[in-house]
């Protein structure tokens, strides 16, 4: 009974951590819009450099430099952190372009599609076998994209770019596995990107001027908070995955695109044509199918001991 109570408590805490992480990610559009007139290239550069600074300070406080050393001595793991860094850089850049140019709704579509892309990558890259319901969900999602393309008149590149870049990022993190914790991984990923980010700031300065410090103290503080705001939800998410079951994490992940969608429609008043509504509705149908199938499979895979512990 004690172990059962402790297990439920751990799951509850993990659920709270996941909820906070997804809530923060869902609020990102409102934060990044306050950084205007800073452009996406400047913001992503500061995001990389300041996140690296935050990680260095956190590693120093927690005495986590040994974990960095262990990864650096393993070329395979180090290589995967570089791949992950490139992919998350692409994801951050596309997301900032979307947010700062009035495409928050399309960005939310990318994160609605992401779970389906992850399943598809499992088939194409990891050669996993899909269940019938998963194939149906992928088919419905493809129809949704076609409807949006036909109705909107163009391919939703932002949504697809976000979905595939984050899906591939997850795949790279899967290759690393538990050998690299969240703080170590983010430190190495941003360290790989630091020279690129520094070069981008030089380019921004030469072409249009850096906004950091040019628009008052408030703007400077907000822009200077990019590192903390980037790292904190990632650390909450890492803490959640160590405590809560993936089924709970998977259900809560839809909080982020839902909040982004509401922000785009209600607060920013972005356009939603009938074709877009139909496309989004089809995506939501696909997600319901996928989620229901995942929950059903999770129940089937439970061992008698796990069932007894829950009871």
C-alpha positions in Angstrom: 0.0 0.0 0.0 2.9 2.4 0.8 4.5 1.8 -2.5 1.2 2.2 -4.3 0.5 5.5 -2.6 4.1 6.7 -3.4 3.7 5.7 -7.0 0.4 7.6 -7.4 2.0 10.6 -5.7 5.0 10.5 -8.0 2.6 10.3 -11.0 0.6 13.3 -9.8 3.8 15.4 -9.3 4.9 14.3 -12.8 1.6 15.3 -14.2 1.9 18.8 -12.6 5.4 19.2 -14.0 4.2 18.2 -17.5 1.2 20.6 -17.2 3.4 23.5 -16.3 5.8 22.7 -19.2 3.0 22.6 -21.8 1.4 25.6 -20.3 4.6 27.7 -20.6 5.1 26.4 -24.2 1.5 27.3 -25.0 2.1 30.9 -23.8 5.2 31.3 -25.9 3.5 33.3 -28.7 2.4 36.0 -26.3 6.0 36.3 -24.9 7.7 36.4 -28.3 5.3 39.0 -29.7 6.4 41.3 -26.8 9.9 41.1 -28.2 9.0 43.0 -31.4 10.5 44.9 -33.1 13.2 42.3 -32.7 13.2 40.0 -35.7 13.2 36.2 -35.6 16.9 35.9 -36.5 18.0 38.1 -33.6 15.6 36.5 -31.1 16.7 32.9 -32.0 20.4 34.0 -31.7 19.8 35.4 -28.2 17.7 32.4 -27.3 20.6 30.1 -28.1 23.3 32.1 -26.4 21.3 33.0 -23.3 20.1 29.4 -22.9 23.7 28.3 -23.0 24.6 30.8 -20.3 21.7 29.6 -18.2 22.8 26.0 -18.6 26.4 26.8 -17.7 25.2 28.5 -14.5 22.9 25.6 -13.7 25.6 23.1 -14.2 27.9 25.0 -11.9 25.3 25.3 -9.2 24.3 21.6 -9.4 27.9 20.4 -10.0 26.9 18.6 -13.2 30.0 19.1 -15.2 31.0 15.4 -14.8 27.9 14.5 -16.9 29.2 16.8 -19.7 32.6 15.1 -19.5 31.1 11.6 -19.8 29.2 12.6 -23.0 32.2 14.4 -24.5 34.3 11.2 -24.2 31.7 9.2 -26.2 31.8 10.4 -29.9 28.5 8.7 -30.8 26.6 10.5 -28.0 28.4 13.8 -28.8 27.5 13.4 -32.5 23.8 12.9 -31.7 23.8 16.1 -29.5 25.1 18.0 -32.5 22.3 16.5 -34.7 19.7 17.4 -32.0 21.1 20.9 -31.8 20.7 21.5 -35.6 17.1 20.2 -35.5 16.0 22.2 -32.5 17.7 25.3 -34.1 15.5 24.8 -37.2 12.4 24.3 -35.0 13.1 27.4 -33.0 13.8 29.5 -36.1 10.7 28.4 -38.0 8.5 28.9 -34.9 9.8 32.4 -34.4 9.3 33.3 -38.0 5.7 32.0 -37.7 5.0 33.9 -34.4 6.6 37.2 -35.4 5.0 37.3 -38.8 1.3 36.5 -37.9 1.2 32.7 -38.4 0.5 31.5 -34.9 -2.4 29.4 -36.0 -0.3 27.6 -38.6 2.3 27.0 -35.9 -0.3 25.4 -33.7 -1.2 23.1 -36.6 2.4 22.0 -36.7 2.3 20.8 -33.1 -1.2 19.2 -33.6 0.4 17.2 -36.4 3.6 16.4 -34.5 2.3 13.2 -32.7 1.2 11.8 -36.1 4.6 12.7 -37.7 6.3 11.0 -34.8 4.4 7.8 -35.5 5.2 8.1 -39.2 8.9 8.5 -38.5 8.7 5.3 -36.3 7.6 3.4 -39.5 10.0 5.1 -41.9 13.1 5.2 -39.7 12.7 2.7 -37.0 10.7 0.2 -39.1 8.0 -0.1 -36.5 4.7 -1.8 -37.4 1.6 0.2 -37.1 -1.8 -0.9 -35.8 -4.8 -0.3 -38.0 -6.0 2.7 -36.0 -2.6 4.4 -36.4 -2.8 4.0 -40.2 -6.3 5.5 -40.1 -5.0 8.4 -38.1 -2.2 9.1 -40.5 -4.6 8.8 -43.4 -7.0 11.3 -41.9 -4.1 13.7 -41.1 -2.9 13.5 -44.8 -6.5 14.4 -46.0 -6.5 17.3 -43.6 -3.2 18.7 -45.1 -4.7 18.3 -48.6 -7.8 20.1 -47.6 -5.7 23.0 -46.1 -3.5 23.1 -49.2 -6.5 23.3 -51.6 -8.4 25.8 -49.5 -5.5 28.0 -48.4 -3.9 27.9 -51.8 -0.4 26.9 -50.6 1.4 24.2 -48.7 1.4 24.8 -44.9 5.2 24.9 -44.8 5.4 26.4 -41.4 3.2 23.6 -39.9 5.1 20.8 -41.7 8.5 22.3 -40.9 7.7 22.5 -37.2 6.1 19.0 -37.1 9.0 17.3 -38.9 11.8 19.2 -37.2 10.5 18.5 -33.7 9.7 14.9 -34.7 13.2 14.4 -35.9 14.5 16.1 -32.8 12.6 13.6 -30.7 14.1 10.8 -32.8 17.6 12.2 -32.2 16.9 12.4 -28.5 15.6 8.8 -28.6 19.0 7.7 -30.0 20.7 9.3 -27.1 18.4 7.7 -24.6 18.7 8.2 -20.9 22.5 8.5 -21.2 22.2 12.3 -21.5 19.9 14.2 -19.1 17.9 17.2 -20.1 20.3 19.9 -18.7 23.4 18.2 -20.2 21.7 17.7 -23.5 20.5 21.3 -23.8 24.0 22.6 -22.8 25.7 20.6 -25.5 23.0 21.4 -28.1 23.3 25.1 -27.5 27.1 24.9 -27.3 27.2 23.5 -30.9 24.9 26.3 -32.0 26.7 29.2 -30.2 29.1 30.1 -33.0 26.2 30.1 -35.5 24.2 32.3 -33.1 27.1 34.7 -32.6 27.5 35.0 -36.4 23.8 35.7 -36.8 24.0 38.6 -34.3 27.0 40.0 -36.3 24.9 39.7 -39.5 21.8 41.3 -37.8 23.9 44.1 -36.5 25.4 44.8 -40.0 22.0 44.6 -41.9 19.4 46.1 -39.6 20.7 46.7 -36.2 20.4 44.8 -32.9 17.3 45.8 -30.8 18.7 44.6 -27.5 19.1 47.7 -25.3 17.7 50.0 -28.0 14.0 50.0 -27.0 14.2 50.6 -23.3 14.8 48.6 -20.1 11.6 46.6 -20.3 12.3 45.3 -23.8 15.9 44.5 -22.8 14.8 42.6 -19.7 12.2 40.6 -21.8 14.8 39.8 -24.5 17.4 39.0 -21.8 15.0 36.5 -20.3 15.0 34.3 -23.4 17.5 31.9 -22.0 15.6 31.2 -18.8 12.3 31.0 -20.6 13.8 28.5 -23.1 15.3 26.2 -20.5 12.7 26.2 -17.7 9.9 24.3 -19.5 12.5 21.8 -20.9 13.6 21.1 -17.3 10.0 20.7 -16.1 9.3 18.4 -19.0 12.4 16.3 -18.2 11.3 16.0 -14.6 7.8 15.0 -15.7 9.0 12.2 -18.0 10.9 10.6 -15.1 7.8 10.5 -12.9 4.6 10.3 -15.1 3.6 7.5 -17.5 3.9 8.4 -21.2 0.2 8.0 -21.7 -0.4 11.0 -19.3 2.4 13.0 -21.0 0.9 12.2 -24.4 -2.5 13.5 -23.4 -1.2 16.7 -21.8 0.9 17.6 -24.8 -2.2 18.8 -26.7 -2.4 21.7 -24.2 0.3 23.6 -26.0 -1.2 23.7 -29.5 -4.7 24.3 -28.1 -3.4 27.4 -26.2 -1.5 28.5 -29.3 -4.6 28.0 -31.5 -6.8 30.0 -29.0 -4.1 32.8 -29.0 -4.1 33.0 -32.8 -7.9 33.0 -33.2 -9.1 34.9 -30.1 -6.3 37.3 -29.2 -4.4 37.9 -32.4 -7.5 37.6 -34.7 -5.7 35.6 -37.4 -7.8 34.5 -40.3 -9.6 31.1 -40.2 -11.3 30.2 -43.5 -13.9 27.4 -43.8 -11.2 25.2 -45.4 -8.9 25.8 -42.4 -11.6 24.9 -40.0 -12.3 21.7 -41.9 -8.6 20.9 -42.0 -8.1 21.5 -38.3 -11.2 19.4 -37.5 -9.8 16.5 -39.5 -6.5 16.8 -37.6 -8.4 16.7 -34.3 -10.3 13.6 -35.5 -6.9 11.9 -36.3 -5.6 12.9 -32.9 -8.6 11.4 -31.1 -8.2 8.1 -33.0 -4.5 8.1 -32.2 -4.9 8.9 -28.5 -7.7 6.4 -28.0 -5.6 3.7 -29.7 -2.6 4.5 -27.5 -4.6 4.4 -24.3 -6.2 1.1 -25.3 -2.8 -0.4 -26.1 -1.3 0.9 -22.8 -4.1 -0.9 -20.9 -3.4 -4.1 -22.8 0.3 -3.9 -22.0 -0.2 -3.6 -18.3 1.1 -6.4 -16.2 -1.0 -8.0 -13.5 1.4 -6.5 -10.9 0.9 -3.0 -12.3 -2.9 -3.4 -12.3 -2.8 -4.6 -8.7 -0.7 -1.6 -7.7 -3.2 0.9 -9.2 -6.0 -0.9 -7.4 
